[in-house]
Amino acid sequence: MISEDEERFRRTYAGNFEPLLAYASRRVEHPEDAADVVAETFLVAWRRSAEMPEGDEARLWLYGVARRVLANQQRGGRRRERLGARLRERLTGAVVTDPAGEVAQRVAVRAALDRLGELDREVLRLTAWEGLEPREAAEVLGINAAAVRTRLARARSRLRELLGHDFERPGHVLDVLALPAPEERR
């Protein structure tokens, strides 16, 4: 059963949809923007149906709502344009690398990590990927910090053996191998 308020809204919608769509279409560049304006206008009308006047006054009220929705949409568009311009300025001259070049290295590291024991793998991940200090990793793992430092040294050594690469370049292969052990704050 439809309530009286719902029936009133349905009548208002049916009688004003096309005029509001025409109103919005004449004020926007793209038809989909006009549809968004009308949808937002009727959403406001539904939420504030108690404030919506009766009869022909409802159309004028809806035009006022649509006008404010359009203004908000235009302000948002200008903000997006300014943000886009700032981003373009920052990216001008930025070196963009192709991530595909790292895929083979990532696969090799993941395969080598899979060959380590679970605890050694997690020690490496916590220290290298999450940036935790050995004492913090120890707390996460529920073991003492000395055990983490020992496991970390052994896990790095084992990972180097498994990969069989020259790791002179800092930050090589996901920063796992060349990343120095974080200094512990005392």
TORTOR-379052 format. One record per residue (C-alpha): residue in three letters; chain; x, y, z. Coordinates in Angstrom, 1 decimal, decimal comma. Layout:
! TORTOR-379052
+------+------+--------+--------+--------+
! code ! unit !      X !      Y !      Z !
+------+------+--------+--------+--------+
!  ala !    A !      X !      Y !      Z !
...
+------+------+--------+--------+--------+
//
This chain:
! TORTOR-379052
+------+------+--------+--------+--------+
! code ! unit !      X !      Y !      Z !
+------+------+--------+--------+--------+
!  met !    A !    0,0 !    0,0 !    0,0 !
!  ile !    A !    1,4 !    3,4 !   -1,0 !
!  ser !    A !    1,3 !    6,2 !    1,5 !
!  glu !    A !   -0,1 !    9,6 !    0,8 !
!  asp !    A !    3,4 !   11,1 !    0,8 !
!  glu !    A !    4,7 !    8,5 !   -1,7 !
!  glu !    A !    1,7 !    9,1 !   -4,0 !
!  arg !    A !    2,3 !   12,9 !   -3,8 !
!  phe !    A !    6,0 !   12,4 !   -4,7 !
!  arg !    A !    5,1 !   10,1 !   -7,6 !
!  arg !    A !    2,7 !   12,7 !   -9,0 !
!  thr !    A !    5,3 !   15,4 !   -8,6 !
!  tyr !    A !    8,0 !   13,3 !  -10,2 !
!  ala !    A !    5,7 !   12,3 !  -13,2 !
!  gly !    A !    4,6 !   15,9 !  -13,7 !
!  asn !    A !    8,1 !   17,5 !  -13,4 !
!  phe !    A !   10,6 !   15,0 !  -14,7 !
!  glu !    A !   10,6 !   16,2 !  -18,3 !
!  pro !    A !   10,6 !   19,9 !  -17,6 !
!  leu !    A !   13,5 !   19,4 !  -15,1 !
!  leu !    A !   15,4 !   17,3 !  -17,6 !
!  ala !    A !   15,0 !   20,0 !  -20,3 !
!  tyr !    A !   16,0 !   22,7 !  -17,7 !
!  ala !    A !   19,2 !   20,7 !  -16,8 !
!  ser !    A !   20,0 !   19,7 !  -20,4 !
!  arg !    A !   20,1 !   23,4 !  -21,5 !
!  arg !    A !   22,6 !   24,1 !  -18,8 !
!  val !    A !   25,1 !   21,3 !  -19,1 !
!  glu !    A !   27,5 !   20,1 !  -21,7 !
!  his !    A !   26,7 !   16,4 !  -21,6 !
!  pro !    A !   23,3 !   14,7 !  -21,5 !
!  glu !    A !   24,5 !   12,3 !  -18,7 !
!  asp !    A !   25,2 !   15,3 !  -16,6 !
!  ala !    A !   21,6 !   16,5 !  -17,0 !
!  ala !    A !   20,4 !   13,1 !  -15,9 !
!  asp !    A !   22,6 !   13,3 !  -12,8 !
!  val !    A !   21,2 !   16,8 !  -12,0 !
!  val !    A !   17,6 !   15,5 !  -12,3 !
!  ala !    A !   18,4 !   12,4 !  -10,2 !
!  glu !    A !   20,0 !   14,5 !   -7,5 !
!  thr !    A !   17,2 !   17,0 !   -7,6 !
!  phe !    A !   14,6 !   14,3 !   -7,0 !
!  leu !    A !   16,7 !   12,8 !   -4,3 !
!  val !    A !   16,7 !   16,1 !   -2,5 !
!  ala !    A !   12,9 !   16,4 !   -3,1 !
!  trp !    A !   12,4 !   12,9 !   -1,6 !
!  arg !    A !   14,5 !   13,7 !    1,5 !
!  arg !    A !   12,8 !   17,0 !    2,0 !
!  ser !    A !    9,3 !   16,1 !    0,8 !
!  ala !    A !    7,8 !   17,8 !    3,9 !
!  glu !    A !    9,3 !   21,1 !    2,7 !
!  met !    A !    8,1 !   20,7 !   -0,9 !
!  pro !    A !    5,2 !   22,9 !   -1,8 !
!  glu !    A !    2,0 !   21,7 !   -3,4 !
!  gly !    A !    0,9 !   22,0 !   -7,0 !
!  asp !    A !    2,6 !   24,4 !   -9,5 !
!  glu !    A !    4,7 !   25,8 !   -6,7 !
!  ala !    A !    6,5 !   22,4 !   -6,5 !
!  arg !    A !    7,9 !   22,9 !  -10,0 !
!  leu !    A !    9,4 !   26,3 !   -9,0 !
!  trp !    A !   10,8 !   24,7 !   -5,8 !
!  leu !    A !   12,3 !   21,9 !   -7,9 !
!  tyr !    A !   13,9 !   24,4 !  -10,3 !
!  gly !    A !   15,5 !   26,1 !   -7,3 !
!  val !    A !   16,9 !   22,7 !   -6,0 !
!  ala !    A !   18,1 !   21,9 !   -9,6 !
!  arg !    A !   19,8 !   25,3 !   -9,8 !
!  arg !    A !   21,7 !   24,6 !   -6,6 !
!  val !    A !   22,6 !   21,0 !   -7,7 !
!  leu !    A !   23,9 !   22,5 !  -11,0 !
!  ala !    A !   26,0 !   25,0 !   -9,0 !
!  asn !    A !   27,5 !   22,3 !   -6,9 !
!  gln !    A !   28,2 !   20,2 !   -9,9 !
!  gln !    A !   30,0 !   23,1 !  -11,6 !
!  arg !    A !   32,0 !   23,9 !   -8,5 !
!  gly !    A !   33,0 !   20,2 !   -8,3 !
!  gly !    A !   34,0 !   20,3 !  -12,0 !
!  arg !    A !   36,2 !   23,3 !  -11,5 !
!  arg !    A !   37,9 !   21,7 !   -8,4 !
!  arg !    A !   38,6 !   18,6 !  -10,5 !
!  glu !    A !   40,0 !   20,7 !  -13,3 !
!  arg !    A !   42,3 !   22,5 !  -10,9 !
!  leu !    A !   43,4 !   19,3 !   -9,3 !
!  gly !    A !   44,1 !   17,8 !  -12,7 !
!  ala !    A !   46,2 !   20,8 !  -13,7 !
!  arg !    A !   48,2 !   20,6 !  -10,5 !
!  leu !    A !   48,8 !   16,9 !  -11,1 !
!  arg !    A !   49,8 !   17,4 !  -14,7 !
!  glu !    A !   52,3 !   20,1 !  -13,5 !
!  arg !    A !   53,8 !   17,7 !  -10,9 !
!  leu !    A !   54,0 !   14,8 !  -13,4 !
!  thr !    A !   55,6 !   16,9 !  -16,1 !
!  gly !    A !   59,2 !   15,7 !  -16,2 !
!  ala !    A !   58,5 !   12,8 !  -13,9 !
!  val !    A !   60,1 !    9,6 !  -15,0 !
!  val !    A !   57,5 !    6,9 !  -15,5 !
!  thr !    A !   58,9 !    3,4 !  -15,5 !
!  asp !    A !   57,2 !    0,4 !  -17,0 !
!  pro !    A !   56,3 !   -2,0 !  -14,1 !
!  ala !    A !   56,5 !   -4,9 !  -16,5 !
!  gly !    A !   60,3 !   -4,8 !  -16,2 !
!  glu !    A !   60,0 !   -5,9 !  -12,6 !
!  val !    A !   57,7 !   -8,8 !  -13,1 !
!  ala !    A !   60,4 !  -11,4 !  -13,7 !
!  gln !    A !   62,3 !  -10,2 !  -10,5 !
!  arg !    A !   59,1 !  -10,2 !   -8,5 !
!  val !    A !   58,2 !  -13,8 !   -9,6 !
!  ala !    A !   61,8 !  -14,9 !   -8,8 !
!  val !    A !   61,7 !  -13,4 !   -5,3 !
!  arg !    A !   58,3 !  -14,8 !   -4,5 !
!  ala !    A !   59,3 !  -18,3 !   -5,7 !
!  ala !    A !   62,5 !  -18,0 !   -3,5 !
!  leu !    A !   60,5 !  -16,8 !   -0,6 !
!  asp !    A !   58,1 !  -19,7 !   -1,0 !
!  arg !    A !   61,1 !  -22,1 !   -0,5 !
!  leu !    A !   61,9 !  -20,5 !    2,9 !
!  gly !    A !   60,3 !  -21,6 !    6,1 !
!  glu !    A !   57,2 !  -19,8 !    7,1 !
!  leu !    A !   58,8 !  -18,0 !   10,0 !
!  asp !    A !   61,8 !  -16,9 !    8,0 !
!  arg !    A !   59,5 !  -15,7 !    5,2 !
!  glu !    A !   57,4 !  -13,7 !    7,7 !
!  val !    A !   60,5 !  -12,2 !    9,3 !
!  leu !    A !   61,7 !  -11,0 !    5,9 !
!  arg !    A !   58,3 !   -9,6 !    5,0 !
!  leu !    A !   57,8 !   -7,8 !    8,3 !
!  thr !    A !   61,2 !   -6,1 !    8,3 !
!  ala !    A !   61,6 !   -5,4 !    4,5 !
!  trp !    A !   58,1 !   -4,9 !    3,3 !
!  glu !    A !   56,4 !   -3,5 !    6,4 !
!  gly !    A !   59,5 !   -1,6 !    7,7 !
!  leu !    A !   59,4 !   -3,0 !   11,2 !
!  glu !    A !   62,5 !   -3,1 !   13,4 !
!  pro !    A !   63,5 !   -6,5 !   14,6 !
!  arg !    A !   62,1 !   -5,8 !   18,1 !
!  glu !    A !   58,8 !   -4,8 !   16,5 !
!  ala !    A !   58,7 !   -7,9 !   14,3 !
!  ala !    A !   59,5 !  -10,0 !   17,4 !
!  glu !    A !   56,5 !   -8,6 !   19,2 !
!  val !    A !   54,3 !   -9,4 !   16,2 !
!  leu !    A !   55,6 !  -12,9 !   16,0 !
!  gly !    A !   55,7 !  -13,6 !   19,7 !
!  ile !    A !   59,4 !  -14,4 !   19,8 !
!  asn !    A !   62,4 !  -12,6 !   21,2 !
!  ala !    A !   64,2 !   -9,9 !   19,3 !
!  ala !    A !   67,5 !  -11,8 !   19,2 !
!  ala !    A !   65,8 !  -14,7 !   17,5 !
!  val !    A !   64,4 !  -12,3 !   14,9 !
!  arg !    A !   67,8 !  -10,8 !   14,2 !
!  thr !    A !   69,3 !  -14,3 !   13,8 !
!  arg !    A !   66,5 !  -15,5 !   11,6 !
!  leu !    A !   66,7 !  -12,3 !    9,5 !
!  ala !    A !   70,4 !  -12,7 !    8,8 !
!  arg !    A !   69,9 !  -16,4 !    7,9 !
!  ala !    A !   66,8 !  -15,8 !    5,8 !
!  arg !    A !   68,6 !  -13,1 !    3,8 !
!  ser !    A !   71,6 !  -15,3 !    3,2 !
!  arg !    A !   69,4 !  -18,3 !    2,2 !
!  leu !    A !   67,3 !  -16,0 !   -0,1 !
!  arg !    A !   70,5 !  -14,8 !   -1,8 !
!  glu !    A !   71,6 !  -18,4 !   -2,4 !
!  leu !    A !   68,2 !  -19,3 !   -3,8 !
!  leu !    A !   68,1 !  -16,4 !   -6,2 !
!  gly !    A !   71,8 !  -16,7 !   -7,3 !
!  his !    A !   72,0 !  -13,0 !   -8,3 !
!  asp !    A !   74,5 !  -10,3 !   -7,8 !
!  phe !    A !   72,9 !   -7,9 !   -5,4 !
!  glu !    A !   75,3 !   -4,9 !   -5,5 !
!  arg !    A !   72,6 !   -2,5 !   -6,5 !
!  pro !    A !   70,8 !   -1,0 !   -3,5 !
!  gly !    A !   67,1 !   -1,7 !   -3,4 !
!  his !    A !   67,4 !   -4,7 !   -5,7 !
!  val !    A !   64,4 !   -7,0 !   -6,1 !
!  leu !    A !   61,6 !   -5,6 !   -3,9 !
!  asp !    A !   64,1 !   -4,2 !   -1,4 !
!  val !    A !   64,3 !   -7,6 !    0,3 !
!  leu !    A !   67,9 !   -8,4 !   -0,2 !
!  ala !    A !   69,8 !   -5,1 !   -0,1 !
!  leu !    A !   67,7 !   -3,4 !    2,6 !
!  pro !    A !   69,8 !   -2,9 !    5,6 !
!  ala !    A !   68,5 !   -4,2 !    8,9 !
!  pro !    A !   66,6 !   -1,3 !   10,6 !
!  glu !    A !   68,5 !    0,2 !   13,5 !
!  glu !    A !   66,7 !   -0,3 !   16,7 !
!  arg !    A !   65,9 !    2,6 !   18,8 !
!  arg !    A !   66,7 !    2,1 !   22,4 !
+------+------+--------+--------+--------+
//
